[in-house]
Amino acid sequence: MADTTGTAGPSDGAGDPLLARHSAALELFTDRVHAVGADQWDAPTPCADWSVRDLVNHLAAEQLWVPSLVRDGATIDSVGDAFDGDVLGPDPVTSWDTAAAASQEAFREPGALDRTVQLSFGETAADFYCGQMISDLVVHAWDLSRAIGADERLPEDLVAFSVREIKPYAADLAKTGLFAPAVEPPQDADAQTELLSLLGRQV
């Protein structure tokens, strides 16, 4: 189950620390999406074979899954390929904003975090799913920042949360093919470097 302790983030988290962190993580990634220059959408990112557009498209598709899984109780099979391929269209920034708002609204529905969702690896607590989404947004915000030359420092609270969230299953993430194997961080690594190292990023 995702950790919900600690200092809450922005007030739009409806009073729940986990929802506050989710709002903060969405805001972090949204800020980076809005900073993408018109000539940067095809730029490479730290994610192998992904351009900036590919990266934002991946995150947008992930957000679009949330209402189906959390609000509607859908399964992976019932949703099928609805969110495969390009979900950004001709206006990637607006498409991202729409997807992010839908994800936030679904998680903030009363009782949403108490539900069970059907993920690719089986039934999962919705609050754990939310924690995964937070960590993914945080790490990919760093990827996007590096790709476009934006500020790479991540909020300390989100970093600390993500380290706690990811450590128990970090070794399994590389097996999915979506993350590189972990790298050994320097002995004096800060929390952000530890987080990025867990997910195979060379800082």
N, C-alpha and C positions, 0 to 999 in steps of 0.2 A: 504494500500500500504506500502511496506517495507520502512524503513527509509534508505535513502542513504546519509545522512549528516555525517559529522565528518571526521576524518583523515583517508585517504586511507591506505590500507595495502600494501603488496608487489607490486612491479611494474608490475607483471604479471597479474594484474587485469584489463588490457587494459584501464586504466585511469578512470574507473568508481568505486566509493567507494564500491558499493554493490558487484561488481565482484571481487574487491580486497579482500573483506572480505570472499567471497566464496572461493577464492584461498587460503587464510590464514587458513580457517577452514578445508579445504581438507588437507592442508599441516600438520596441527596440528594432525588430526586423522591419516594421513599416517605415521607420525613420531611414533605414538604409535603402529600402526600395525607392523611396522618394528622392534619394540622393543619387540614384543611378543616372548618369549622363546619357543623352540621346545616342552617343557614339559608343557606349559601353555595354550594350546588351549582348554583344557577341564576344566580349572579353572573356578570357579564361578565368577559372576560379581554382581554389585549392582542391576542389572535388574533381577527381580524374574524369576527363571527357565531358565535363559540364561547363557550359558557358554561363554567364550571368543570367541570361534568360532561362536556361535550363534549370538553374538553381531556384530562381523565383517561381518558375512553373511547378517544380516539385513541391515546394512549400505551399503554394496556393492549392494544389490538388489535395495535399494533406488536410488543409483547413476545410475543404469542401466535403471531405469524408465525415467530419465531426457531426453535423446535423443528422445525417443518415444513421450513423452508429449510435449516437448518444440520445438524440431526440426521438428518432423513429424506430429504434431497435432493429435496424436492418442488419443483415449479415454481409460478409465479403462477397458471397456468391450472389446474393440478391441485388447488390449494387453493381456487380460485374465490372464492365469496362467504362462505366459512365464518366469517370474522371481520368481515364487514360489519355495520352496524347497532349496536345496543346490546350490548356485551359485559360491562357492569357489573352488570346485574340489580338486585335490591333491596338488595344490600350492596356498594356500590362500593369500599369500602376493602378488604374481603376479596378481592374480584375482582381488584383491582389487585395485592395481595400475591401472589396465586396466579399471575398472569401474569408478574410480575417474577421470581418464583422459577423459573418454567419457562424464561424467557429466560436467566437466569444459569446454570442447570444445563446448558442446551444448549451455550452458549459454552464452558463449562468442561470439557466432555467431552474426553478425551485426543485430540489431533489435530484438534479442531474448527476451530481458527484456520488450519489448513493446507488446509482444504477450499475448494471453489468453490461458490458459491450462485447460484441463478437469481433475479435481481431483475427489475424491470420494464424496466430498460435493458440487460439481458443478463447474461452470466456475470460474476461478480464474486468477488474473493478474500474469503473469510470474515472475514479480519482487517480489511479495508477496511469491510465491512459493519458489523462491531463498532464501528469508529471512528465511523461515521455514527450509529449508535445512541447512542453516548456523547454526541456533540455535540447530538443531538436532545433527549436527556434533560436535558442541562445548560441549554439555552436555554429549554425548556419549564418547567423548574423555576423560572426567573425569571418566566415568564409566570404561573405558578400562584402564586408568592409575591406578585406585585403584585396579583393578583386577590383574594387572601384577606387581604392586609395582613401577610404574614409577612416575615421578614428577606430582603431581595433580594440580599445579597452572596453571590456564588458562590465556591466553593473555587478558589484561584489556579491550582493545578495543572490542574484540569479546564478552566478558562477558557483557559489558555495552550494546552493540547492542542487545544481546540475551534477556536481561532483558526487554528492551523496546519492543522487538518483541513479547515476550511471555506473558507479563502481561495482555494484553487485552483479551486473550483467555485461560489463564492458567486453569481456572476452568473447561473449556470444555475438556481439554486434558485427565483428569482422566476418563472421561466417555468413552473414546476410548478403555480403557483397556491396553493401551501401556504405560501409566504413572501412578505412584502412586499418591494419593491425596496430595495436597500441605501440608507441615508441617510449623509450626510457627518458623521463624528464631529467633536467639537471638537478643536482642535489639541492640547490637553493631555489628550486622552482616555486613560483607563487601559485595560488589556487587556479588562476586562469591558465597558466602553462600546464599545470597538472591535468586540467580538464581537456585541453586540446591534445595533450599527449595521449590521454586515454583513448582518444578517437583518431589517433594516427596522424595528427597534424604536426608538421614541422614548423615550429614557430621561428 
